[in-house]
Amino acid sequence: MTQEHDDGNSFAHRLTIFSTSGGMVGVCLTGIGLIGVLSHLRAVQTVAEELLAADALAFLTCSMLSFFALRDRSRRRRRVFDLTADIIFIIGLLLMMIVCALMALSID
């Protein structure tokens, strides 16, 4: 694999993580609002709002790290930003899956 091809793939990956994690912040905030309405209507208490707030912060951090990786010229720092952003993104997705499971169990 050539260096240019690897750099192009890394740049595309950074852009994808940046835009997707930014969108996921909006999804989390929408979820917090919907859970608030559901909790008010059904008098259901859940930790899902707090978990989604933490999830939104995780995705925001991931988005910022991807942005820094896009702007940084140091290959070594870009790799650290990329790896950290990837790990936080996966953790955010897992946390969102946990919130979905909690909500599915509390609706019944």
N, C-alpha and C positions, 0 to 999 in steps of 0.2 A: 504494500500500500504506500502510495506516495505521500509526502509531507503535505502537499497542497490539498489532496483528497481528505486527509485526516483533519486538517484545519477547517475545511469546508463542512465536514460532518459535525465537528465540535461546535462550530458557529451555529449551524442549524439546530443542534441539540440545545444550545444555550437559549436561542430564540424561542424554541418550543417550550422549554421549562419556564422561561420568563413570562410568556403570554398565558400559558395554562395555569400557572400558579396565581397569576393576577386574577384570572377568571374564577379560580377556586376561592379566592378571598370573597368575591361577590356571592358565590354559592353559599359559603358559610354564613355570611351576614343575612342572606335571605332565609336560610334555615333557622337562624336565631329568631328572626321575626315570626316565622311560621310556628315554631315551637312555643313562642310566647303566646300567640293566639290560641293554639291548641291547649296549652296549660291553663289559660284563663277560662276557656269554654268547658273543659272537662275536669278541671281541678286536679290535674295530674302534675305531680312533682317529679322532676327528673334532672339529672346532672348534664343532660344533653346540651343545654345552652352554654354551660361553662366549658364543656369539651369542644363545642364548635368555636367558641371564642379563642381557645388555645389553638385550635386547628387553623383559624384565620391568621393568627400570629405566626404560626409555622409556615403557612403558605406565603405570607408577606415577607418573612425572612428569606424564604427560598427565592422569591422574586427579586429581592434586593441583591442576594448573592449572585444570581444569574446576571443581573444588570452590571454588577461590579466585574464579573468575569468577561462580559462583553466589552467593557471599557478599558480593562487592564491590559497592558502590553507585556507584562511578565508572564511567560509561559508557566512557570512554576506556581505563581499565585493563581493563575486561571485554573490550573488543575485542582488546586485546593478548593477554590470557590465552586468549581463544577462538582467535585466529589461531595462536598458539604451540602450543596443545593440538592443533589440527587438523594442523599440520605434523608434530608429533612422532607423532601417531597414524598418519598415512600412512607415515612412516618405519618405525614399528614393524611395520605390516602388511607392508611390503616386506621388512624383515629376516626376518619369519616365513616369507615365501615363499621366501627364500634358504635358510633352515634346512630347509624341507621339500624343496627341490631337492637339497641336500647329503645329506639322509638317504635320499632315493630313489636317489641315485647310489651311496651307500655300502652299501646293503643287498644289491645284486646281487653 
